[in-house]
Amino acid sequence: MTWVGMLIALAGALGYALGAAMQQFEVVAEGASLSLVRRPRWWVGGIISFSGACLHAVALSFAPLVAVQPISVATLVFAVPLAAFMYGRRPYRAEILGSIAVAVGLLWLMLLVPAHNVTPVLSDGAALAFIAVIAAVALVTQLIASRVHGPAKAMLLSVGAGVVTASVSTFVRVVGGGMEGDWGRLIHWFSLAVPVLLVCAVVLLQRSYAVGYFGIAYAGVQVIDPITSVLAGAILLGEPLPTSPSTAVPAVLAAALTIAGTITLGRLAPDHHAKPAAAAEAVQAPVPLELPVAAPVVVQTSVTVQPQPVDASSAPRPSTATSDLG
């Protein structure tokens, strides 16, 4: 059944990547505003992404985490080429190399985290403090992002989206892991916090997409989300971290590889001025210049004829003599 789970995880990863690429394409064209709700492709992308996340959850019921999670991390490798195809171009070599570096480094980090199968417990006070910290980080990144441009802006916005997404994962972990078969435990404010935080994460994610640097925006979320989740699990839930020398050094190397891949993606040109297919053809096709046909202009010229002076001495004079015949 492990192969079944891995195939389902692969389908989920492709779906999540395709949905993210479709949404980013629409956000770049329309902007991160409420007008996106009138874009059918944006909704289709969201539905595909949600279906991919559901398939990931189903895959975990057929295969262990160590088999499913590597495939899910590879969504970045799928998403970046798909986004390039959406714009009618081939993916750049730097996009492929940067995506692979981020995926491998992130997977390496995740595999170094020790397994910990203890029921998660989170107090109300710790949960409120956690939300306050997440809100502060998201707010600071939004404020700084409003003052910068380019890949730095995309990265800052993706950091805000990543920490909020990690908070969703943390509360899902607490709610789902703490049920222990008792559905009555779902009646808690933690369950209400999940959809609220999820909506905030989606909004912040769309804002990071709108900058145009899809590779760095998507990579930023993919990196910040698990790292923040691991830190939250260690600080709030008592889960272990890779602290022994045998794991700490590889963790540093994996982090360096992830950072290098993110920097590579950040140095690429944005797909900010791309247009939808119909609009792109209209822009690229030469448009004949139609000039208005001017009405014929009738030029009226008045010619003033000056009388020529007549020399009286040379002009013939009428005869006044009386004829002798007569």
C-alpha positions in Angstrom: 0.0 0.0 0.0 3.0 2.3 0.3 3.2 2.7 -3.5 -0.5 3.6 -3.6 0.1 6.3 -1.0 3.1 7.6 -3.0 1.1 7.8 -6.2 -1.6 9.7 -4.4 0.9 12.0 -2.9 2.4 12.6 -6.4 -1.0 13.5 -7.7 -1.6 15.8 -4.8 1.7 17.5 -5.3 1.0 18.1 -9.0 -2.4 19.4 -8.1 -1.2 21.8 -5.5 1.6 23.1 -7.8 -0.8 23.6 -10.7 -3.3 25.4 -8.5 -0.7 27.7 -7.2 0.6 28.5 -10.7 -2.9 29.3 -11.9 -3.7 31.5 -9.0 -0.4 33.4 -9.3 -1.1 34.0 -13.0 -4.4 35.5 -12.2 -3.1 37.6 -9.3 -0.4 39.1 -11.5 -2.9 40.0 -14.1 -5.6 41.4 -11.7 -3.8 42.3 -8.6 -4.3 41.0 -5.0 -7.8 42.5 -4.6 -11.4 41.4 -4.2 -11.8 41.5 -8.0 -10.1 38.1 -8.0 -13.4 36.5 -7.0 -14.7 37.4 -10.5 -11.8 35.4 -12.1 -12.9 31.8 -12.8 -9.4 30.6 -13.3 -8.4 31.9 -9.8 -11.3 29.8 -8.3 -10.3 26.8 -10.3 -6.7 27.1 -9.1 -7.9 27.4 -5.5 -10.0 24.3 -5.9 -7.2 22.3 -7.5 -4.8 23.4 -4.7 -7.3 22.4 -2.0 -7.8 19.0 -3.8 -4.1 18.5 -3.8 -3.9 19.2 0.0 -6.7 16.7 0.5 -4.9 14.1 -1.5 -1.8 14.7 0.6 -3.9 13.9 3.7 -5.3 10.7 2.1 -1.8 9.6 1.1 -0.7 9.7 4.7 -3.3 7.0 5.4 -1.6 4.6 2.9 2.1 5.4 3.3 4.4 6.6 6.1 5.4 10.2 6.5 8.9 9.6 5.4 7.6 8.3 2.0 4.9 11.0 1.5 6.6 14.1 2.7 9.5 14.1 0.2 7.0 14.0 -2.6 5.1 16.9 -1.1 8.2 19.0 -0.7 8.8 18.5 -4.5 5.8 20.7 -5.3 8.3 23.6 -5.8 10.0 21.7 -8.6 6.6 21.2 -10.3 5.2 24.6 -9.6 7.9 26.8 -11.1 7.9 25.1 -14.5 4.1 25.1 -14.6 4.1 28.8 -13.9 6.6 29.4 -16.7 4.3 27.4 -19.1 1.4 29.6 -18.0 3.3 32.6 -19.4 4.1 30.8 -22.7 7.8 30.4 -22.0 10.2 27.7 -21.1 11.5 27.6 -17.5 14.9 29.2 -17.0 17.8 27.0 -16.0 18.2 29.1 -12.9 14.6 28.4 -12.0 15.1 24.7 -12.2 18.4 24.7 -10.3 17.1 27.0 -7.6 13.9 25.0 -7.2 15.8 21.7 -6.9 18.2 23.3 -4.4 15.4 24.5 -2.2 13.5 21.2 -2.4 16.6 19.1 -1.6 17.7 21.4 1.2 14.3 21.5 2.8 13.8 17.8 2.5 17.2 17.3 4.1 16.2 19.5 7.0 12.9 17.7 7.5 14.6 14.3 7.5 17.0 15.4 10.3 14.2 16.3 12.6 13.7 13.4 15.1 10.4 11.6 15.2 8.2 12.4 18.2 4.9 10.5 18.8 3.5 12.2 21.8 0.0 13.7 22.1 0.4 17.5 21.5 -0.9 19.7 24.3 -1.2 23.5 24.1 -2.6 25.7 26.8 -4.9 28.7 26.0 -2.3 31.2 27.2 0.5 29.7 25.1 -1.9 29.6 22.1 -2.8 33.3 22.5 0.9 34.2 22.8 1.7 32.1 19.7 -1.0 33.9 17.7 0.3 37.3 18.9 3.9 36.5 17.8 2.6 35.3 14.4 0.5 38.4 14.0 3.5 40.6 14.9 5.8 38.9 12.4 3.2 39.1 9.7 2.5 42.8 10.4 6.2 43.7 10.5 6.9 41.9 7.2 3.9 43.7 5.6 5.1 47.1 6.7 8.7 46.5 5.5 7.4 45.1 2.2 5.4 48.2 1.6 8.7 50.2 1.5 10.7 47.8 -0.8 10.3 46.5 -4.3 11.3 43.5 -6.4 12.3 40.1 -5.0 12.8 41.6 -1.5 9.1 42.5 -1.5 8.1 39.1 -2.7 10.3 37.4 -0.1 9.0 39.5 2.8 5.4 38.9 1.9 6.0 35.2 1.5 7.6 35.2 5.0 4.4 36.6 6.4 2.3 34.1 4.5 4.6 31.3 5.6 4.4 32.0 9.4 0.6 32.3 9.2 0.4 29.0 7.3 2.7 27.4 9.9 0.2 28.6 12.6 -2.5 26.8 10.7 -0.4 23.6 10.7 0.3 23.9 14.4 -3.3 24.2 15.4 -4.3 21.4 13.1 -1.6 19.3 14.7 -2.9 20.2 18.2 -6.6 19.7 17.3 -6.1 16.5 15.3 -3.4 14.9 17.4 -5.3 15.7 20.6 -8.6 14.2 19.6 -7.7 10.6 20.4 -11.0 9.4 19.0 -13.1 11.9 20.9 -14.9 14.1 18.4 -16.2 16.3 21.3 -12.7 17.8 21.6 -13.3 19.5 18.3 -15.6 21.9 20.2 -12.8 24.3 21.2 -11.8 27.8 20.0 -8.7 26.2 18.5 -11.0 24.7 15.9 -12.4 28.1 15.1 -8.9 29.6 14.8 -7.9 27.2 12.0 -10.3 28.6 9.3 -9.6 32.2 10.4 -5.9 31.8 10.2 -6.3 29.9 6.9 -8.1 32.8 5.3 -5.4 35.2 6.5 -2.7 32.9 5.0 -4.5 32.8 1.7 -4.7 36.6 1.5 -1.1 37.0 2.4 -0.1 34.4 -0.1 -2.0 36.1 -2.9 -0.2 39.4 -2.1 3.2 37.7 -2.4 2.1 36.2 -5.8 1.1 39.7 -7.0 4.6 40.9 -7.0 5.4 38.7 -9.9 8.3 36.6 -8.5 6.5 33.3 -8.3 9.6 31.2 -7.7 10.8 33.1 -4.6 7.3 33.7 -3.3 6.4 30.0 -3.5 9.8 28.9 -2.2 9.6 31.4 0.7 6.3 29.9 1.9 7.6 26.3 1.4 10.7 27.1 3.5 9.2 29.3 6.2 6.1 27.1 6.8 7.9 23.9 7.9 10.7 25.7 9.7 8.2 27.8 11.8 6.2 24.6 12.4 9.2 22.8 13.7 10.2 25.7 15.9 6.6 25.9 17.2 6.5 22.2 17.9 9.8 22.4 19.8 8.9 25.5 21.8 5.2 24.9 22.5 4.8 21.2 22.2 8.1 19.9 23.5 9.1 18.2 20.3 12.8 17.5 19.8 15.2 19.3 17.4 18.3 18.1 15.7 20.9 19.2 18.3 23.5 16.4 18.3 26.7 17.1 16.3 25.8 14.3 13.9 22.7 16.1 12.9 23.5 19.7 13.6 26.3 20.0 11.0 24.1 18.4 8.2 21.3 20.7 9.2 23.5 23.8 8.7 24.5 22.5 5.3 20.9 21.8 4.3 20.0 25.3 5.4 22.8 26.8 3.4 21.6 24.8 0.3 18.1 26.0 0.8 19.2 29.7 1.2 21.4 29.4 -1.9 18.4 28.1 -3.9 16.2 30.9 -2.6 18.8 33.5 -3.6 19.0 32.0 -7.1 15.3 32.3 -7.5 15.3 35.8 -6.2 17.7 37.0 -8.9 15.4 36.1 -11.7 13.3 38.6 -13.6 9.6 38.8 -12.6 6.7 37.7 -14.7 5.0 41.0 -13.7 4.1 42.4 -17.0 2.8 39.2 -18.5 -0.8 39.3 -19.9 -3.4 36.7 -20.5 -3.1 34.9 -23.8 -5.7 37.1 -25.7 -4.2 40.3 -24.3 -0.7 39.2 -25.0 -1.5 38.6 -28.7 -3.2 41.9 -28.9 0.0 43.6 -27.5 2.4 41.6 -29.7 0.5 41.9 -33.0 1.3 45.0 -35.0 -1.7 47.3 -35.0 -2.1 49.3 -38.2 -2.3 52.9 -37.6 -5.5 54.3 -38.9 -5.4 58.0 -39.6 -8.6 60.0 -40.1 -9.3 60.9 -43.7 -9.2 64.6 -43.9 -11.8 66.3 -45.9 -10.6 68.1 -49.1 -9.5 71.6 -48.3 -10.5 74.2 -50.7 -8.1 77.0 -50.7 -9.6 80.2 -51.8 -7.2 82.7 -53.0 -8.2 86.2 -53.9 -6.1 87.8 -56.5 -6.0 91.5 -56.5 -5.3 92.9 -59.9 -3.5 96.2 -59.7 -4.2 98.5 -62.6 -1.1 99.2 -64.7 -0.2 102.8 -65.1 -0.8 104.2 -68.5 1.5 106.6 -70.2 -0.8 109.4 -71.5 1.7 110.5 -74.1 1.8 107.2 -75.8 -1.8 106.2 -75.7 -3.9 106.9 -78.8 -6.1 109.9 -78.5 -9.5 110.2 -80.0 -9.8 112.6 -82.9 -11.7 115.8 -82.3 -11.2 117.4 -85.7 -14.3 117.9 -87.9 -14.2 116.2 -91.2 -13.7 118.4 -94.2 -16.0 116.2 -96.2 -19.2 117.0 -95.6 
